[in-house]
Amino acid sequence: MMNPKQMQQMMKQLGIQQVEVKATQVIIKLEGNKELVIDNPQVSKVNAMGQVTYQVVGNAQERSSDDIVAAIEITQDDIDTVMEQTGANQDKALAALEESEGDLALAIMNLKK
C-alpha cells in the first residue's frame, strides 16, 4: 500500500492536483424541489490537466421543499417589516418570506418588482 505522500507525488507527476475544501455543508439541488444535504462533508477539489472536479464524501439526506420551508423560522417581526416596506398584506408578506427562505431583503425586493 502506498503512503499519502507517495500518492500525492504520483498525482503531481500525472498533472493532477488535489486540494481539500473546508466545507460545513454541501447542498445538491435535485429535480422536483428536492435537495441532497450532506453535513460535515469531506470535499476535495481535483484539477486534472485543467479539468476541475469536486469529490464529496459524507452521509447525504434527501429533503423536499416542504421540509425546507418548515425549517425556516419566520417571526411576526419579519412579516411586519416586509408589510411596512412593501405595503403587502400579511399573507403576501409571509409567502414572500417563505419563497426567499426567510431573507428579508430578498422578500422585500421581490414584492417591489
C-alpha positions in Angstrom: 0.0 0.0 0.0 1.3 3.5 -0.9 1.6 6.2 1.7 -0.2 9.5 1.2 2.9 11.4 0.4 3.9 9.0 -2.4 0.3 9.2 -3.8 0.5 13.0 -3.9 3.8 12.8 -5.7 2.5 10.4 -8.3 -0.7 12.5 -8.8 1.5 15.6 -9.3 3.6 13.8 -11.9 0.4 12.9 -13.8 -0.7 16.6 -13.7 -3.4 16.0 -11.0 -3.6 18.5 -8.1 -5.9 17.8 -5.2 -6.8 20.4 -2.5 -9.1 19.9 0.5 -12.0 22.3 0.6 -13.1 23.4 4.1 -16.9 22.9 3.8 -19.5 22.6 6.6 -22.4 21.6 4.3 -23.0 20.6 0.7 -26.4 21.0 -0.9 -27.2 19.5 -4.3 -30.5 20.7 -5.8 -32.4 17.9 -7.5 -35.4 18.0 -9.8 -38.8 18.2 -8.2 -38.0 20.6 -5.5 -35.7 18.2 -3.6 -32.2 18.5 -2.3 -29.5 16.2 -1.1 -27.9 17.7 2.0 -24.5 16.5 3.3 -23.5 17.9 6.7 -19.8 17.9 7.7 -18.6 16.6 4.3 -15.1 15.8 3.2 -14.7 17.8 0.0 -11.7 17.7 -2.4 -11.1 19.9 -5.4 -9.3 17.9 -8.1 -7.6 19.6 -11.1 -6.6 17.0 -13.7 -5.0 18.8 -16.6 -7.3 21.8 -16.4 -10.5 19.8 -15.8 -11.8 20.7 -12.3 -14.0 18.3 -10.4 -15.2 18.1 -6.8 -15.3 14.9 -4.7 -17.8 14.9 -1.8 -17.8 12.2 0.8 -20.3 12.1 3.6 -23.8 10.9 4.6 -26.5 12.5 2.4 -30.1 13.2 3.5 -32.8 14.0 1.0 -35.3 16.7 1.8 -38.2 18.2 -0.1 -39.1 21.9 -0.4 -41.8 21.3 2.2 -39.1 20.3 4.7 -37.1 23.4 3.7 -40.0 25.8 4.3 -40.8 24.1 7.7 -37.2 24.6 8.8 -37.2 28.4 8.1 -38.1 30.4 11.2 -40.1 33.4 10.2 -41.2 35.8 13.0 -44.1 38.2 13.2 -41.5 41.0 13.3 -40.2 39.8 9.9 -43.7 39.7 8.4 -44.4 43.2 9.9 -41.2 44.6 8.4 -42.0 43.2 4.9 -45.5 44.6 5.2 -44.3 48.0 6.2 -41.7 48.2 3.5 -43.9 47.0 0.6 -47.5 47.7 1.6 -48.3 44.0 1.1 -50.9 42.2 3.3 -49.8 39.6 5.8 -50.4 36.6 3.5 -48.3 38.1 0.7 -45.6 39.1 3.1 -45.4 35.6 4.6 -45.4 34.0 1.1 -42.6 36.2 0.0 -40.6 35.4 3.1 -41.1 31.6 2.6 -40.1 31.9 -1.1 -36.9 33.8 -0.1 -36.2 31.3 2.7 -36.5 33.9 5.3 -34.3 36.5 3.6 -36.0 39.9 4.5 -34.2 41.9 1.8 -34.9 39.5 -0.9 -38.6 39.2 0.1 -38.9 43.0 0.0 -37.2 43.3 -3.4 -39.4 40.5 -4.9 -42.6 42.2 -3.7 -41.5 45.6 -5.0 -41.0 44.2 -8.5 
